[in-house]
């Protein structure tokens, strides 16, 4: 595990001194140093070392009167990144014409390089966006499609992306088709064959999740991209629940288009995201906001939004340093450890009534899961957990298929074992007394 100094060097951050100044408080320093000797142990052993994770938990200023188990929607920002954002916002406001338009606009290139280093791509292939929705809609709306062209996705895809494609159905006359995704699934060859069986001579584009937001299922991106490429079909990958949670590089996926939010598993400031487009395919994609023709092959054409605050984007640097200090493998192991904690307890209390919508195999799932308990209404259970226990989760109902419906439980690295137990106690109360 590299030292903080090595991390700054690795990420190539000219703002390292500024970032470090934001980490000067003892609790932030302890959080960064908690995994300094992590190389001496395995991620699985570190996942159960509460003394280390207590330092990480202390690095977040969150409302502990509420148990937030919907971090898959939006996570809190670490206090160090939040402070860095606040300082940069104040700096920009002091003299916007210079500090915002000239200085901070240029400093964004350090963020681009740092994110590209983490993703394993060329900085000239990575755009800074506000979230995965903006990144993915850039591709889904920006790639040329003709009337009658088909786009294939799944019946568990993110609703905003489906809305985007449905707009193209109405506006451009494209055809939207959806694969019935098995849940859970532990056969990647069968998944690839399923997608291929749904292709036709008019299929031009496939939209897939790297990690399915409903269940946490990991899809075989590389294999799906290779299959589609042989058929001349483009693939857009939704990485909203993968970046900052899974350990991977762009080369391992071999994809051409990839979008992600950074305010979920990276714990970066809200309203930050990235878009990767393979260099030779940048000219194919129209930006959401108009750009000059001279920018046709420039990744920055996807950032033409006019005046905007850069403070959140610049604070991504702090979130990246924190992420790499912990280690991607250690972080994922902790998330899986927390998942196993509540799954084991609910299995003991609910027995065969517990229906997991998620594989627990590390090969096929990330660090969260979705469940249903026979005899309990999902929405009623969600509302009961909030009213009686102050536990916040989210549920999936129609139009998602029955096999994927349930409550999704997404802790994050700041979640404590006591909070997991509080959630379990709430479910057990509902089992004993019903939901009310």
Buried (B, 14 or more C-beta within 10 A) or exposed (E): BBEBEEBBEBBBBEBBEBBBEBBEEEBBBBBBBBBBEBEEBEBEEBBEBEEBBEBBBBBBEBEEEEBBBBBBBBBBBBBBBBBBBBBBBEBBEEEBEEBBBEBBBEBBBBBBBBBBBBBEBBBBBBBBBBBBBBBBBBBBBBBEBEEEBBBBBBBBBBEEBBEBBEBBEEEBEBBBBBBEBBBBBBEBEEBBEBBBEBBEEEBBBBBBBBBBBBBBBBBBBBBBBEBBBEEEBBBBBBBBBBBBBBEBEBEEBBBBBBBBBBBBBBBBBBBBBBBBBBEEBBEBBBBBEEBEEEBBEBBBBBBEEEEEBBBBBBBBBBBBBBBBBBBBBBBBBBBBBBBBBBBEBBBEBBEEBBBBBBBBEEEBBBBBBBBBBEEBBBBBBBBBBBEBBBBBBBBBEEEBBEBBBBBBBBBBBBBBBEBBBBBBBBBBBBBEEEBE
